């Protein structure tokens, strides 16, 4: 009898785990991560584009990203991202495809900016998770999750998708590559499909315009011809949101 009880105690947590309903808006996030060492890891790269123009060194924006009910952050004290550097974190899913709940906290006081932001991830794939928003509008906070991908493109061109992280710039924006309009309407928080663009000597320059054709900025970034990129439209820093501080950060997929 004691042996039977012992076996039931071992099996019960597994039954509870596999019995979780991970669908819908209120799925239980404790069933999202696996301890099965035979599962393949899914890799996450976290970029923070949070801005705060209230001023002062104490108001520097750093963020923590959590997944499921893990008590330890996947990424801690992440500052404003201008490059894709900072390493990756791994999640071990229970299934080949699973919905994962991400939460975003402000590091300084552990305040929750985004909670239970569901994203469907696949084993062995690679993803970007981006924190977006401004402390001038707490309703602007959001997490964007994008699977990293590679596109086939001619050797003298690049394939790029744009994400609008300009929390305090009027949107939607138009994106022009020279005289060609490659994106007609890009709202804050949205991302485009892949488009092809023409770099010049390893540099890609674009023009941002409003819907009534007013120029906003002409940012550029370094690229390698034939590559695939995530182009983040952001600011020069977390505390500078004027139009002349707009930058294009090109992250290699």
C-alpha positions as CSV (number, residue, x, y, z in Angstrom):
1,X,0.0,0.0,0.0
2,X,2.8,2.4,0.9
3,X,4.4,1.7,-2.4
4,X,1.1,2.4,-4.3
5,X,0.7,5.7,-2.5
6,X,4.2,6.7,-3.3
7,X,3.6,6.0,-7.0
8,X,0.4,8.0,-7.0
9,X,2.2,10.9,-5.5
10,X,4.8,10.8,-8.2
11,X,2.2,10.5,-11.0
12,X,-0.3,13.1,-9.7
13,X,1.8,16.3,-10.5
14,X,2.3,15.0,-14.1
15,X,-1.4,14.3,-14.4
16,X,-2.1,17.8,-13.3
17,X,0.4,19.2,-15.7
18,X,-0.8,17.5,-18.8
19,X,-4.4,18.1,-17.8
20,X,-4.0,21.9,-18.0
21,X,-6.1,23.8,-20.5
22,X,-3.7,26.2,-22.1
23,X,-6.3,27.7,-24.4
24,X,-8.2,31.0,-24.1
25,X,-7.4,34.2,-22.3
26,X,-7.2,32.8,-18.8
27,X,-5.2,29.7,-19.3
28,X,-3.1,28.5,-16.3
29,X,0.5,29.5,-16.9
30,X,1.9,26.9,-14.6
31,X,1.5,24.2,-17.3
32,X,3.7,26.0,-19.8
33,X,7.2,24.9,-19.0
34,X,8.5,21.4,-18.9
35,X,11.1,19.7,-16.7
36,X,11.5,16.9,-19.3
37,X,15.1,16.9,-20.3
38,X,14.3,15.2,-23.6
39,X,12.4,18.2,-24.9
40,X,14.1,20.7,-27.2
41,X,14.8,24.2,-26.0
42,X,13.2,27.3,-27.6
43,X,15.4,30.3,-27.7
44,X,14.3,33.8,-26.7
45,X,16.1,37.1,-27.4
46,X,14.6,40.0,-25.4
47,X,14.7,43.7,-26.6
48,X,13.4,46.5,-24.5
49,X,12.2,49.7,-26.2
50,X,10.5,51.2,-23.1
51,X,10.8,55.0,-22.8
52,X,10.5,57.4,-19.9
53,X,11.0,61.1,-20.4
54,X,10.3,62.1,-16.8
55,X,14.0,62.7,-16.3
56,X,16.5,61.9,-13.5
57,X,19.0,59.0,-13.2
58,X,16.7,57.3,-10.8
59,X,14.1,57.0,-13.5
60,X,16.3,54.9,-15.8
61,X,14.2,52.3,-17.4
62,X,15.2,48.7,-16.8
63,X,12.9,45.7,-17.2
64,X,12.5,42.0,-16.2
65,X,10.9,39.4,-18.4
66,X,9.2,36.4,-16.9
67,X,7.7,33.3,-18.5
68,X,4.9,31.1,-17.0
69,X,5.1,30.9,-13.2
70,X,8.9,30.7,-13.0
71,X,10.0,32.8,-10.1
72,X,13.3,33.8,-11.7
73,X,13.3,36.2,-14.6
74,X,14.4,35.0,-18.0
75,X,16.0,38.4,-18.4
76,X,16.7,40.8,-15.5
77,X,17.6,44.5,-15.4
78,X,17.5,44.8,-19.2
79,X,18.1,48.3,-20.3
80,X,17.1,50.1,-23.5
81,X,18.1,48.0,-26.5
82,X,20.1,49.5,-29.4
83,X,21.6,46.2,-30.5
84,X,20.6,42.5,-30.3
85,X,23.3,41.7,-27.9
86,X,22.7,40.5,-24.4
87,X,22.5,36.7,-25.0
88,X,19.5,34.3,-25.2
89,X,17.4,32.5,-22.7
90,X,15.9,29.0,-23.2
91,X,12.4,27.7,-22.5
92,X,11.7,24.0,-22.4
93,X,8.1,23.4,-23.6
94,X,5.8,20.6,-22.8
95,X,4.7,20.1,-26.4
96,X,5.9,20.7,-29.9
97,X,3.7,23.8,-30.0
98,X,2.5,25.6,-26.8
99,X,1.1,28.9,-25.6
100,X,3.4,30.6,-23.2
101,X,2.5,33.5,-20.8
102,X,5.0,36.3,-20.6
103,X,5.0,39.1,-18.0
104,X,7.0,42.3,-18.0
105,X,8.1,44.0,-14.7
106,X,9.9,47.3,-14.1
107,X,13.1,46.3,-12.3
108,X,13.3,49.2,-10.0
109,X,10.1,48.5,-8.1
110,X,8.9,45.2,-9.5
111,X,5.7,46.8,-10.8
112,X,3.9,44.8,-13.4
113,X,3.7,46.5,-16.8
114,X,2.3,43.6,-18.8
115,X,0.8,40.4,-17.4
116,X,-0.1,37.1,-19.0
117,X,0.7,38.1,-22.6
118,X,0.2,34.8,-24.4
119,X,2.3,33.7,-27.4
120,X,2.3,30.4,-29.2
121,X,5.9,29.1,-29.4
122,X,7.3,26.0,-31.1
123,X,10.1,23.8,-29.9
124,X,13.6,24.4,-31.3
125,X,12.6,27.7,-32.8
126,X,14.0,31.2,-32.1
127,X,12.0,34.2,-31.1
128,X,12.3,37.9,-30.5
129,X,10.3,39.3,-27.5
130,X,10.1,43.1,-27.5
131,X,8.9,45.4,-24.7
132,X,7.2,48.5,-26.0
133,X,5.6,51.5,-24.4
134,X,6.1,54.8,-22.6
135,X,5.6,55.7,-19.0
136,X,3.8,58.8,-20.2
137,X,0.9,56.4,-21.1
138,X,0.7,53.3,-19.0
139,X,-1.9,51.9,-21.4
140,X,0.8,51.7,-24.1
141,X,2.8,48.9,-22.5
142,X,2.8,45.7,-24.6
143,X,5.0,42.7,-25.5
144,X,5.5,41.7,-29.1
145,X,6.7,38.1,-29.9
146,X,8.0,37.4,-33.3
147,X,9.6,34.2,-34.6
148,X,13.0,34.7,-36.1
149,X,13.2,33.7,-39.7
150,X,15.4,33.6,-42.8
151,X,14.2,34.8,-46.2
152,X,15.6,34.2,-49.6
153,X,16.8,37.4,-51.1
154,X,19.1,38.5,-54.0
155,X,22.7,39.0,-52.9
156,X,22.7,42.8,-53.5
157,X,19.5,43.4,-51.4
158,X,18.2,42.7,-47.9
159,X,14.9,41.3,-46.6
160,X,13.6,43.3,-43.7
161,X,10.4,43.6,-41.6
162,X,9.8,46.8,-39.6
163,X,8.4,47.1,-36.1
164,X,7.2,50.5,-34.8
165,X,8.5,51.0,-31.3
166,X,8.0,54.8,-31.4
167,X,5.7,55.2,-28.4
168,X,5.6,59.0,-28.5
169,X,5.6,59.6,-32.3
170,X,2.4,60.1,-34.2
171,X,1.4,57.1,-36.2
172,X,0.7,55.5,-38.6
173,X,3.9,56.0,-40.5
174,X,4.8,55.4,-44.1
175,X,8.2,53.8,-44.8
176,X,10.1,54.7,-48.0
177,X,13.2,53.1,-49.5
178,X,14.3,55.8,-51.9
179,X,11.3,56.7,-54.0
180,X,9.6,53.4,-53.3
181,X,6.9,53.2,-50.6
182,X,7.6,49.8,-49.0
183,X,5.2,50.2,-46.0
184,X,2.0,52.3,-46.4
185,X,0.6,52.3,-42.8
186,X,2.6,51.3,-39.7
187,X,1.0,51.9,-36.3
188,X,2.8,51.9,-33.0
189,X,3.2,48.3,-31.8
190,X,2.7,46.8,-35.2
191,X,5.1,45.0,-37.4
192,X,5.2,44.4,-41.2
193,X,5.8,41.4,-43.3
194,X,9.1,41.1,-45.0
195,X,9.9,43.5,-47.7
196,X,13.1,43.8,-49.9
197,X,15.2,46.9,-49.7
198,X,18.3,48.2,-51.4
199,X,21.3,48.9,-49.2
200,X,24.1,51.1,-50.3
201,X,27.7,50.1,-49.3
202,X,26.5,48.2,-46.3
203,X,24.0,50.8,-45.1
204,X,20.3,50.8,-45.4
205,X,18.6,54.3,-45.3
206,X,14.9,54.8,-45.1
207,X,12.5,57.7,-44.9
208,X,9.6,57.9,-42.5
209,X,6.6,60.0,-43.5
210,X,3.2,60.8,-42.0
211,X,0.0,59.9,-43.9
212,X,-0.2,63.5,-45.1
213,X,3.3,63.1,-46.5
214,X,5.2,65.1,-43.9
215,X,8.8,63.9,-43.3
216,X,9.4,62.6,-39.8
217,X,12.9,61.1,-40.0
218,X,15.5,59.5,-42.2
219,X,17.2,56.8,-40.1
220,X,19.7,54.3,-41.3
221,X,21.4,51.1,-40.1
222,X,24.3,48.9,-41.1
223,X,23.4,45.7,-42.9
224,X,25.0,42.9,-44.8
225,X,23.7,42.3,-48.4
226,X,21.7,39.1,-48.7
227,X,20.7,39.1,-45.0
228,X,17.4,39.0,-43.3
229,X,16.6,41.6,-40.6
230,X,14.2,42.8,-38.0
231,X,14.2,46.6,-38.3
232,X,13.1,48.3,-35.0
233,X,12.0,51.9,-35.3
234,X,13.0,53.3,-32.0
235,X,14.7,56.2,-30.2
236,X,18.3,56.9,-29.5
237,X,17.7,56.2,-25.8
238,X,15.0,55.6,-23.2
239,X,14.7,59.3,-22.3
240,X,14.9,60.9,-25.8
241,X,11.7,60.8,-27.8
242,X,12.0,63.8,-30.2
243,X,11.7,63.1,-33.9
244,X,15.4,63.9,-34.4
245,X,16.3,61.0,-32.0
246,X,14.5,58.4,-34.1
247,X,16.8,55.5,-35.1
248,X,16.5,52.3,-37.1
249,X,18.0,49.3,-35.3
250,X,18.6,46.4,-37.7
251,X,18.8,43.0,-35.9
252,X,20.1,40.1,-38.0
253,X,17.5,37.3,-38.0
